[in-house]
């Protein structure tokens, strides 16, 4: 979280979107107060990229 507190603009890349109260606050890495934008991760791309890196 320290980087988010120093940034002018914070983008959170998330795998899933949740409604308020659905997450345990202890599992949140960056509190929403520091987030300016949210984008949904392309999970298929992330998995393929990780597999390619691991196979090298």
C-alpha angles and dihedrals in degrees: 000000000000092000091054092055091054098045127098092213126021124197117192115207107205136183095208136019118225135189122245111286097019095103130066105243089224090066096055114102099190120027115234092243088075097045120096099174138015126208126183115238120238096237095190091055092047093050093047091048092049091049091050092050093048093049094055 
